[in-house]
């Protein structure tokens, strides 16, 4: 994961994950309103709450948005 500030109040977070086949599904869910939680590690203790917390902070509280895109072979 890498993050950096871009112009104005924007930030970019790059997540490189080639181990999860469900990453494309996550990207689709992030672009839809009303999703709740997502995890690929439920059997390993993952709850999926992290992305929900980000969504709830950025969208209503900061009045921002979370644009997402998936690109294969990005490093």
N, C-alpha and C positions, 0 to 999 in steps of 0.2 A: 504494500500500500504506500502511496506517495501522495502528499497534498501540498498545495502552494496557493498563495493568494494571487488572484488575477486583478484585472482592472476594477476599480471601485470597491464595492462590498462583496464581490464574488470570490468564491474559492473553488478550486478544482481538486477533486479526490480521484486518484487513479487506483483502481483495484485490479491487480493481475491475478487471475485464478484459473489455472488450467486443470484443476483437479475435480471440479464439480460439473457434472453434465447438466445440472439444473440452472446454471448461470444465466442462460438466455431467458428462462422462465422468470427469474428474479428481475431481470431488466424490464420485462413486460409488466410485472407487478408494480415496479417503482414508478411507471409512467401512468398508472391508473389511480384514480382517487378511491379512497375507501378500503384499501388493502390493510390488513392488520399486521400479521407477522409472517416471517419466512425464515426457515432454517433448513440446512441440509445435514445438521448434526444433532437431531432430536435424540437419537439413541446414545449420543455422547454427552448429553447434558445441555445442548444448545436450546435456547428458548425462542430465538428470533426477535427478541424485543429491541435489540440495538437499532435496527433500521426503522422500527416503529417510533422509537424515541427521536431519532433524527427527523423523521417526517413530521412529527408533532411539534418539534421546535421550529423547524425551518418554515413550514407552510403557514399555520395560523399565527404563531407568535412573532416570527420575523417577517411575515408576509412575503416569503420567497417561494421559489420553486426548486425542484430537483430534476433537472433534465438529465437523462441517461442515454447512453448509447453503448452498444457492444461492438467491439472490433476484434476479429480473430488475429492471433499472432502479434499482439501489441506488447512490447516489453519496455 
